[in-house]
Amino acid sequence: MAIRGIREYDGKKVLFTYFGASAKAKSLALATPQTKEKDLLKANPWLKKTKLVAKPDQLFGKRGKHGLLSVDKDFKETWKWIQAGMNKETVVGKTAGTLTHFLIEPFTPHTDEYYAAVKSARDGDTIYLSNRGGINVEENWDIVKETFVPVMSDIEDVKLNMPDFGQNKEAVEKFIKKLYRFYIAGGFAYLEINPFTFDKSEAVPLDLVAKVDDTSLFETGKLWGDLEFPAAFGSKSEPEEEYIKSLDEQTGASLKLTILNRKGRVWTMVAGGGASVIYADTVCDVGFSKELANYGEYSGDPSREFTYLYAKTILDLATKEKDKRGKVLLIGGGIANFTDVAKTFEGIIEALDEYKDKIKKNNIKIFVRRGGPNYKEGLDNMRRAGEKMGLDIKVFGPETHITRIVSLALR
């Protein structure tokens, strides 16, 4: 499971559709560096008919406090403000990044600002409510009311712990219950609306932060459609990371890669998300955190071809920067449930054969550990391939723990 942040634009768009909001409330536009003014207006003619709000939509908050909010302006003023900020290097807190995405929506005049959030935990979900939302909600956290909804419980069977919303009490309660059903239907792990207000009888989310469980998209895909998971503000994807991401999108298996240190001496090619955590943690535990070059995993029984392409990418990275002290490549994982170890190892062996000369030149020692279907055949093939290619490959089965393998490799 991976918890992924999404754009406010996407979250609101789906929320409005789910709620059956009015045409005015559904009015949303997203401007990027490629957006042309005439095309934006053609697709969203409402932009010239109302006062607007605009703000960056790049997974960071407190935009008002950072002066990154345009409020109650017409389209001409709003577009000028967006163009002044587009592609601008900006520091938010301690993070520097480039502004590339701006959300535009109708301005809603209001006096009351409320706060609502839902957060998942192992045993259920917690709903947070406050009648004092906005930028100072954290300073007033002592008045936030909490309601716990146990796993498998229906929101209608739970009594909401609500602050005093005055004449809006019934409207807020109705909104929160529907919001929680939306939360479940959308596979959310976290959803925050701060603040929300009311336009006549319709609840209006003025600001939204959302994170979804990306493994639930096979169930919630009809609701979300083609959902984008943008990188966090300030982070830049490396070309190799983008390549692996493109492979991941072509297969039902999982292929993930994050480059931590291109000059690192410890490289990993690990099967399984749990095993990748154990490998990385152990590398750090034995004192090599600054030498850990990458983090990632392949799992879900990838084909030989996809495993080969994944392994080739790792080997290409590992052999680009030479280090006179030599390097270590950790291949393997835990005990697979259904991944054919021998088949995936065929793809890795093909990549090793292609890079064998560079591996020798970089003095890379390889430690292999794996269990699961056909693991003995896979390990035997790996051992014979190492002997044939003249590579320093040490092979271990599930009888040797992952932490032991890492210690042997690095000490």
C-alpha positions, 0 to 999 in steps of 0.5 A, a space after each residue: 500500500 502506498 499513500 499518495 497525495 493528489 491535487 486539490 483540483 482532482 479531489 474537488 472535481 470528484 467530490 463535486 461529481 459525487 455530491 451532485 453539486 450545482 454547476 457553479 460549485 463544479 466550476 474548476 480550472 487548472 492552469 499549467 505552463 502549457 495552458 493558453 489563455 484563449 483555450 482556457 477561456 474556451 473550455 471554461 467560459 464561466 471564468 469571465 462571469 464571476 470573481 475568482 480565487 486562484 492558488 498553486 496546486 502542488 501538494 503544499 498548504 498554508 498558501 495564504 500565509 505564504 502570499 500565494 493566494 489571489 482572492 476576489 479578482 476578475 479573470 484579467 487580474 487573476 490570469 496576470 497573477 498566475 502568469 507572474 507566478 508560473 515557473 517561478 522558483 519559490 520557497 515554501 517553509 524550507 522547501 524550494 520548488 517551481 510553481 507549475 500548477 494553479 487552481 482557479 475557481 469561483 470566489 464564494 463570499 462568506 463569513 463562517 468558516 468550518 473545519 472537517 477532516 477524516 483520517 484512517 487508522 488500523 481499527 477505523 477512521 476518525 472524523 475531526 470537526 470544528 466550528 472555527 476553521 481557516 488558517 488558525 485551526 491548529 492554534 485552536 485545536 483544543 476545540 476540535 471534536 473527534 468521532 471514531 468510526 470503527 472498521 465495518 461500521 456505517 456512519 448512520 450508526 455513529 453519533 457525531 461529536 459536533 461543536 456548536 454550528 448554530 443554525 447550520 447544525 443539520 446542514 453540517 451533519 448531513 454534509 459530514 455524513 455524505 463526506 464520510 461516505 465519499 471518503 470510503 468510496 474514494 479509497 482515501 487515507 486522509 481528507 481535509 477540508 479547511 475551511 468549508 462554508 455554505 452558499 445558501 444551503 450548499 456546502 462549499 469546500 474552500 480548500 481541500 487536502 487529500 491522500 488516497 491509497 493507490 492500491 484501492 484504485 482497482 476498486 475506485 477507478 470508476 469514480 476517479 478516472 485517470 488519476 494523476 499522482 504528482 510529485 511532492 513540491 520541490 522534488 524532481 524525478 530523475 529520468 530513470 525514475 520516470 522510465 521505471 514509472 512508465 514500465 510500471 504503468 504498462 504491467 499489472 506487476 509493481 516496479 518502483 525506483 527512487 534514486 537516493 545517491 548516484 554515487 552510493 556504493 550500495 545498490 538494491 534490486 529487491 522483490 517486494 515492498 516489505 523486503 525493500 524496507 528491511 533491506 534499506 533499514 538494515 543497510 542504515 543499521 550497519 552504518 551505510 545510510 550515506 552509501 545507500 544509492 537507491 530504494 525500490 522494489 519489483 513485485 507482483 510476478 513481473 514478466 521476464 522482459 519487465 524484470 530484465 528492463 528493471 534490472 538493466 536500469 539498476 545496473 546502468 546506474 550502478 556502473 556509471 560512477 566508479 569507486 575505487 573501494 568497490 560496490 555491493 549489489 543486493 539482489 533478492 527479497 523475502 519468500 515469495 507467495 506467487 512470484 516465479 523466482 526462476 522466471 524473474 531471475 532469468 530477466 536479471 541474469 540476462 541483464 547481468 550478462 549484458 553488463 558483466 564487463 562494467 560490473 567487473 570494472 566497477 568491482 561490484 560484489 553481488 549478494 543474492 537471497 530469495 525464497 518462494 516458488 522455484 527458488 532453488 532453480 532460480 538460485 542455481 541458475 544465478 550461481 551458474 551464471 556468476 561462474 560462467 560470467 566470472 562475476 563475484 556472486 554469492 547465493 543464499 536461500 531463505 534459511 539465511 535471514 535478510 539482515 544477515 545477508 546485508 551484514 555479510 555484504 557490507 562488513 
